[in-house]
Amino acid sequence: MTHVTYHKPVLLNEAIRYLVTDPHGIYVDGTLGGGGHSAHILEELSGKGRLFAIDQDDDALRVAAERFADEDRVSLIRGNFGYMDVLLPKDAEENLSGILLDLGVSSHQIDEPGRGFSFQKDGPLDMRMGALQDLTAATIVNEYEYEDLRNLFFEFGEERQSARIARAIIRDRPLETTGQLRDTVASVIPERFLNKSLARIFQALRIAVNSELNMLKRALEKGTALLREEGRFVVITYHSLEDRLCKNYFRYGNFEGKPVKDFYGNDITPLRTLTKKVVSPSVNEVAENPRARSAKLRAAVRHKRGSS
Ligand SMILES: C[S@@+](CC[C@H](N)C(=O)[O-])C[C@H]1O[C@@H](n2cnc3c(N)ncnc32)[C@H](O)[C@@H]1O
């Protein structure tokens, strides 16, 4: 396994253009993966610049350790980006020039049947992005009560047939593999809708296993507090739930999208959105890399402290 086959970076030039404004600055790549974005950030930095690259997946860290073996400006960190406030050294506090999150799973994680992320390959119902957490998809599928399963598929998968699917899962338990889960879903969903439903069910399980939305919320709040004045936050999302959190946080400073005004009627927010219109990959990029098709990039800048 090398970084060349590990993952093809998405919206690479766009992300770096929004992120890097100071070549001597300190940057965080919260989602190292195959190191595609990290390598490009390093190209833009001077000898004084530094990069902290975080991933919770040991495979990613192994590949990156080889890729960046001769690079002393980068520090690789094993952990969850939601805890970047505790993972980074103290001198990074209020001193970061930019943070990048390229959310979701890497191609390597999807393509490896043993990780259980893909309904197109048979593997164990695992779906953990890293060995740091205990909860697996098998536990959720086999132990959650009907209502919890149904709500999970509805809320995190936006699946309209969540009740039918939850009932079928309870009927067929225990389920051990992605293939068994696929067959169970196929028993209640018509063939022509099956792939879409499977994608939504697998997405919902993955979000729950990895606490993806909670970790994103934490990263947005803690990361913003770590940015220096004029520091940039760039996030690439792959589904509407994470995109909405990001859009609301950048615009309003909260996740519900509620405007908070000062005495004069001005919005009180820690960030100002730079991408008035969300940035999507070009037709060419999607043709070359179909996994980029649902990507959306949003960028924001930290206000001067004392102003909002
Ligand atoms: C889409 S890939 C990133 C690809 C990378 N930008 C590149 O160009 O190769 C997402 C990576 O982020 C990691 N990841 C996702 N959520 C994470 C989290 N909460 N904390 C740490 N790593 C996370 C995954 O393990 C995966 O390796």
Ligand as a Chemical Component Dictionary entry (heavy atoms), coordinates in Angstrom:
data_LIG
# 
_chem_comp.id                   LIG 
_chem_comp.type                 NON-POLYMER 
_chem_comp.pdbx_formal_charge   0 
_chem_comp.three_letter_code    LIG 
# 
loop_
_chem_comp_atom.comp_id 
_chem_comp_atom.atom_id 
_chem_comp_atom.alt_atom_id 
_chem_comp_atom.type_symbol 
_chem_comp_atom.charge 
_chem_comp_atom.model_Cartn_x 
_chem_comp_atom.model_Cartn_y 
_chem_comp_atom.model_Cartn_z 
_chem_comp_atom.pdbx_ordinal 
LIG C1  C1  C 0  -11.556 11.701 2.934  1  
LIG S1  S1  S 1  -10.205 11.058 3.830  2  
LIG C2  C2  C 0  -8.997  12.337 3.729  3  
LIG C3  C3  C 0  -8.135  12.253 2.522  4  
LIG C4  C4  C 0  -6.992  13.233 2.500  5  
LIG N1  N1  N 0  -7.445  14.588 2.482  6  
LIG C5  C5  C 0  -6.099  12.959 1.296  7  
LIG O1  O1  O 0  -5.988  13.839 0.444  8  
LIG O2  O2  O -1 -5.545  11.875 1.211  9  
LIG C6  C6  C 0  -10.708 11.193 5.486  10 
LIG C7  C7  C 0  -9.681  10.717 6.495  11 
LIG O3  O3  O 0  -9.989  11.360 7.715  12 
LIG C8  C8  C 0  -9.993  10.428 8.763  13 
LIG N2  N2  N 0  -10.999 10.909 9.719  14 
LIG C9  C9  C 0  -12.325 11.040 9.522  15 
LIG N3  N3  N 0  -12.919 11.522 10.628 16 
LIG C10 C10 C 0  -11.925 11.703 11.534 17 
LIG C11 C11 C 0  -11.900 12.192 12.876 18 
LIG N4  N4  N 0  -13.020 12.564 13.511 19 
LIG N5  N5  N 0  -10.712 12.268 13.500 20 
LIG C12 C12 C 0  -9.561  11.884 12.870 21 
LIG N6  N6  N 0  -9.533  11.395 11.623 22 
LIG C13 C13 C 0  -10.701 11.321 10.946 23 
LIG C14 C14 C 0  -10.330 9.101  8.148  24 
LIG O4  O4  O 0  -9.757  8.061  8.921  25 
LIG C15 C15 C 0  -9.693  9.236  6.756  26 
LIG O5  O5  O 0  -8.381  8.730  6.740  27 
# 
loop_
_chem_comp_bond.comp_id 
_chem_comp_bond.atom_id_1 
_chem_comp_bond.atom_id_2 
_chem_comp_bond.value_order 
_chem_comp_bond.pdbx_ordinal 
LIG C1  S1  SING 1  
LIG S1  C2  SING 2  
LIG S1  C6  SING 3  
LIG C2  C3  SING 4  
LIG C3  C4  SING 5  
LIG C4  N1  SING 6  
LIG C4  C5  SING 7  
LIG C5  O1  DOUB 8  
LIG C5  O2  SING 9  
LIG C6  C7  SING 10 
LIG C7  O3  SING 11 
LIG C7  C15 SING 12 
LIG O3  C8  SING 13 
LIG C8  N2  SING 14 
LIG C8  C14 SING 15 
LIG N2  C9  SING 16 
LIG N2  C13 SING 17 
LIG C9  N3  DOUB 18 
LIG N3  C10 SING 19 
LIG C10 C11 SING 20 
LIG C10 C13 DOUB 21 
LIG C11 N4  SING 22 
LIG C11 N5  DOUB 23 
LIG N5  C12 SING 24 
LIG C12 N6  DOUB 25 
LIG N6  C13 SING 26 
LIG C14 O4  SING 27 
LIG C14 C15 SING 28 
LIG C15 O5  SING 29 
# 
